[in-house]
Amino acid sequence: MTNVLDDRDLYGGLIRMHILHHANEETIYGQGMIEELRRHGYAIGPGTMYPLLHGLEKKGYLLAKRELHGSRYRQVYRITGTGRRVLLVSRRRVQELFGEMFEDSAKNSDPTPTLPSKKHTENKRNSRKAFS
């Protein structure tokens, strides 16, 4: 049985968005992001972080540069224009998802998210078809 809290496939997109969010605020580096993500409950090591950063760089979302820090060089990353646009779209999608996940529970003062009703799901599906 899979441990839900360790489901990296599910959280991978959130982690990438978190990285882009911080790169949008300031220059980031691998170990700093590992520590930041740990503060939020993600147990990520260098073997996961650096491939994530390289993948975001390869997609054109981050730009890497070597900088001297003390007596050592560090690979630092900053967000690109493409990365900013992707982050903006991602924020909108997450906001919409969170609204759907928690709007019913907030109305009912129930902290547990509820599944949408069949009618709600059908209405969403029909509205999407209208735009196809």
C-alpha positions in Angstrom: 0.0 0.0 0.0 1.4 3.4 -0.9 1.9 6.0 1.8 -0.2 9.0 0.7 2.2 11.5 2.4 5.1 10.2 0.4 3.3 10.4 -3.0 5.9 12.5 -4.9 4.0 12.3 -8.1 1.1 14.1 -6.6 3.2 16.8 -4.9 5.7 17.2 -7.7 3.8 20.0 -9.4 3.3 21.9 -6.1 7.0 21.6 -5.3 7.9 23.0 -8.8 5.4 25.9 -8.3 6.9 26.5 -4.8 10.4 26.7 -6.4 9.2 29.2 -9.1 7.4 31.2 -6.4 10.6 31.7 -4.5 12.7 32.3 -7.6 10.2 35.0 -8.5 10.9 36.7 -5.2 14.7 36.3 -5.1 17.7 34.4 -6.4 17.6 30.8 -5.1 20.0 27.9 -4.8 19.5 24.2 -4.2 20.3 23.8 -0.5 18.3 26.9 0.3 15.2 25.5 -1.4 15.7 22.1 0.3 15.6 23.9 3.6 12.6 26.0 2.6 10.6 23.0 1.4 11.4 21.1 4.6 9.9 23.9 6.6 6.7 23.1 4.7 6.8 19.4 5.3 8.5 18.2 2.1 11.4 15.8 2.7 13.5 16.5 -0.4 17.2 15.8 -0.7 19.8 16.9 -3.2 19.1 13.9 -5.4 15.6 15.2 -6.0 16.2 18.9 -5.8 19.0 19.3 -8.3 17.2 17.4 -11.1 14.1 19.5 -10.4 16.1 22.7 -10.8 17.9 21.4 -13.9 14.5 20.4 -15.4 13.0 23.9 -14.7 16.1 25.4 -16.3 15.8 23.1 -19.4 12.2 24.2 -19.8 13.3 27.8 -19.8 11.6 28.7 -16.5 14.9 29.3 -14.6 18.2 30.7 -15.6 21.3 29.4 -13.8 24.5 31.3 -13.0 27.6 30.4 -10.9 28.3 32.9 -8.2 31.2 33.0 -5.7 30.0 32.8 -2.1 32.9 33.0 0.3 35.5 30.7 -1.0 33.1 28.5 -2.9 31.1 28.7 -6.1 27.3 28.2 -5.9 24.9 27.6 -8.7 22.1 30.1 -8.3 18.8 30.4 -10.2 16.5 33.2 -11.1 13.1 33.1 -12.8 12.8 33.9 -16.5 10.0 35.7 -18.2 8.6 32.4 -19.3 8.8 31.1 -15.7 6.9 34.2 -14.5 4.1 33.5 -17.1 3.9 29.8 -16.1 3.8 30.8 -12.4 1.0 33.3 -13.1 -1.1 30.7 -14.9 -0.3 28.0 -12.3 -1.4 30.4 -9.5 -4.8 30.9 -11.2 -5.3 27.2 -11.6 -4.4 26.4 -8.0 -6.7 29.2 -6.8 -9.5 27.8 -8.9 -8.8 24.2 -7.6 -8.7 25.3 -4.0 -11.9 27.2 -4.4 -13.6 24.1 -5.7 -12.1 21.9 -3.0 -13.0 24.1 -0.1 -15.9 26.3 -1.1 -18.6 23.7 -0.1 -16.9 23.0 3.3 -16.5 26.7 4.0 -20.2 27.3 3.4 -21.1 24.4 5.7 -18.4 25.2 8.3 -17.1 21.6 7.8 -13.3 21.4 7.6 -13.5 18.3 5.5 -13.6 19.0 1.7 -16.6 17.5 0.1 -16.9 15.9 -3.3 -18.9 17.9 -5.8 -22.4 16.8 -6.4 -23.3 15.0 -9.6 -25.2 18.0 -10.8 -22.2 20.4 -10.1 -19.9 18.0 -12.1 -22.4 17.8 -15.0 -22.8 21.6 -15.1 -19.0 22.0 -15.2 -18.7 19.4 -18.0 -21.4 21.1 -20.0 -19.9 24.5 -19.6 -16.5 23.2 -20.9 -18.2 21.7 -24.0 -19.6 25.1 -24.8 -16.1 26.5 -25.1 -14.7 23.6 -27.2 
